[in-house]
């Protein structure tokens, strides 16, 4: 029965390219909802509750969809890495950056994450990127310069982008950890569960060292309010994990990078009065996304 349910679940999945785009859209919805929730609680509190709901859903779904055969120990280590780098550092930094520079600007910066993989390949692996990769890097740099050199009412000090840059660095490596983990053991729901659990342990331990307004605070209302955001994050994570598992990284990664475009559209609809979306932000976002697509496709 378990095997039958697993097979039926696998055959019913849409193509990995569709899942990558769906994951990007769900991620954008999560970002908009989180921004509204952060009017009520700290970034750390929201991150912990979103992770917790993701873990609870994953507990229910894992036995019916995962395969636990393969290189189990390697997969567990990589799941832990996803938790620390992706669900803790990247998610918290991204959410905190929402309050510093806004959702649209944060996601435009995060979209530049492929540049981290390029630098790693050059510095550590001695790789020589091709013309498409260098063109993509150039577009990313151009978009980042446009974004961080705003003038007038939309301008943000460069130091206010520190959390966005931390999220950029963390998100640079997360897809590779996920891909390697699922190649070692085809258990995406278990991977989500382990990664969010280790992330929450890390975040709660760090809470005591933060300034009081940024610490974790218990609130039943906030916890319940985070349930839809957790469900959206889980849907995004599952689509990301399985699209990376089933598709080519060079094809899937550019599609995953389309999230900031969805964020721009949803921000204009649901964050009026909270987000200042200027033509420069729109242009910079599109340039960075185009550059990221070139880098991941050309790499």
N, C-alpha and C positions, 0 to 999 in steps of 0.2 A: 504493500500500500504506500509506504514511504517512497519507494523507488518510482511508483507510478505517478505520485503527486509531483515528484521532482521533475520527471520528464515532461509532464503536462505543463508545469511552470516554465520550463526552458523553451518548449515549442511555441508557447503563447507570447514570448517576448518579441517586440518589434525589432527591426534591424538596428545594429549598434549606432549607426549615424543618427537615426531618429532618437534613440535613447540619449545620445550626447546632447542634442538640441533640447530635448525635453528636460534633461538634467539642468541645463543652463537656465531654462525658463523657470523651473522650480526653485533653483538657487536665487534667481532674481526676486521671486515672490518672497522667499525667506528673508532676503536682505531688507525689503521694504517693510515687512512685518516687524522685524527686529528693530529697525529704526524707530518705529512707532512705540514699541515696547520700552525702548530706552528712555522715554520720557518718564517712566515709572521706576526704573531700577538701573543698577550699574551694569557695565558691559560684562563683568565677571559673573554676576548673578544670572544674566540672560544666557550667557554661554553655557553655564553649568546646567540650567534647566533645559535648554535646547538639546544638549548632549544627553541628558537623562531620559527625555522622551524618545530620542532616537534609540537609546539602548533598550528601553522597555519594548518598543515595537520590534526591534531586532530579536529579542529573546523569544517572542511569539513566532516569528517567521523563520528563524534559522533552522529548526529541526525539519521543516518541510521543503526547504529549497537548497540547502547546502550539501556539498560532498566533502567528507572529512578525510579522504584519502590523499596521499601525496607526501610532500616534505613538510610535515607538520611543524617541526621545531623552527625551521626557517620562516615559514608563514607566520608563526606566532611572533617572532622577533620583528618581522616587517609590519605586522599589524600594530605592534607596540610603537614602532617608529611613526606610523601614520597617526596614531593617537597623540603622541607628544608634539610632532611637527605640524600636523594638519588640524586635528580637532582641538588642540590646546593652543599652541602658539599662533597658528595662522587664523583660527576662528576668533580667538580673543582679540588679537591685534586688529583684525578686520572690523569687528564690532566696535572696538574702542575708537578706531579711526572714523567711524560714522559720526561721532560727536565732535571730532576735531576738524574734519574737512568735508564731511557729508558722504552720503552713500554713493553718489555718482562719481565723485572724484576718487574715492577709495577704490571702487571697482575698476576705474580706468588705470590706476597704478597697479593693482593686482593683475590686470590683464597683461602686464609686461613680464610676467613671471618666466616665460620661455627664455628670456635673456640670461637668467641664472644658469639654465642648463647649458647654454652656449659657452658661458664663461668657465663653467666646470669642465666642459669637454676640452677647451683650449688649455687651461692651466694644469689640469690633473691628468688628462688622457692624451694630450698632444694632438688633438684633432685639428683639422684644417677645414673650416666651414666653407661651403660653396657660395657663389654669388647671391643665390636666393636668400640664404641665411643672413649674409651681410646686409642685403637690402632690407630685410625684416628688422634687423638690429637698428639700422639707420632710421627706419620709420618709428620704432619704439622710442628711440632717443628723442627724435623730433617731437613726438606726441607728449613725452614727459616734460620736455622744455616748455612747450606751449601751455601745458597744464599748470606747471609750477611757477610760471612767470605772468600769471594773470595780473591785470591792473583794475583799478576801480573797486566797486562794491563786492565783486566776487573774489577778490584777492585773498589768499591765505598765506601766512608766513611759512617759509620753507620748513622750519622746525615742526610745524603742525602736521607734516607728512611723515613723521618718524614711525608712527604705528602702521600707516599704510605701507611704508617701505619694509617694515618687519614682516607684515603679512605677505608682501611680494616675495621676500626671501624664502619664507616658509612654504608658500604655495609653489615655488619653483621645483621643489623636490617631491612633493606629495604624490603627483600622478605616477612617478616612477616607482615609489614604494608600493603603491596600490597594484600597479601592473605586475611587479615582481612577486608580490604576496599572492595574487590570484593565480599566477603561473605555478607557484609552489603548492597551493591548496585552493580548490575551487569552492570557497566558502565566503561569499561576499557579506552575508548577514552576520556571520560570526566575526568577520573582520570589522564590520561597523560596531558591533557590540564591544569587542575588545578595545578598539581604538577610542571609543567614547568613554569607556570606563577608566582607562589609564589617563585620558585627558582630564576627566573630572577630578581624579585623585591629585594630579599635578596642579590643577587650578585651585582646588580647595587648600592645598598645602601652601600655595603662594599667597593666598588671600590675606593671611595675617601680617604679611610684610608690605601690604599696600596701604595707601592712605585710606582713612576711614570711609570716605564717599565711594571708593572703588572696591571695597571689600564685599564678600558674599553676604547677603542678608536674606533670611527666610521670609517668604511672603506667599501664602496660599493663593492669593489672587494673581500674583505675578507668575507663579508656577502653572496655574491653570491657563493663564493667558499665553504662555509659551508653548502649549500643546500644539496648536496649529503650526507654529514656526518649526517645532521639532518634526512634525509630520512632513512638512515641506522640505526640511533639510535632509530627512531620511530618504524621501523620494529622489532628491537631487543626488545624494550619495550613492544610492543603489544604481541609478542610471549611469552615473560616472564610473563606478566600479565595474559594472557588467559591460558597458560599452568599451572600456579600456581592455577588459578581458577578451572580448569577442572580436574587436576591430583592430585595425592597424593604428599604432600610436600616431603616425604621421597624418592620418586622416581624422582620427577622433579628436586629438588635441586642439586643432584649429576650431572645430565645432564647439568644444567645451569653452573656448575663449570668447564665444559670442555673448556670454552672460552680461557684460557691461552694457551692451546695446539694449537688452531687455530691461536692465536696471534704469537706463535713461528714459525709456518709454513709460515704465511703471512709476518712476519718480514724478514725471510730469502729470500723471493722473492722480496719484495718491499722496504725494508729499508737497503739495502746494503750500507755501508759507514756511516750510521747513528746509527746502532745498532750493538753492539758487543755481539753476541750470542755464548757463550762458552759452552763446554760440561757440566760444572758445572751448568750453568743456565738451560740447558735442563733437566739435572737430577733432580735438585731441583724443577723445575716446575712440572715434572711428579710425584715426591714424594708428593708435596703439594696437587696436584689435587687428587691423590689417597687417601690421608688422609682426604681431604674434602668430598670425596664421601663416605668414611666409616663413618664419623661423621654424615652426613645428613641422610644416610640410617639407621645407627644404632640408631639415635635419634628418 
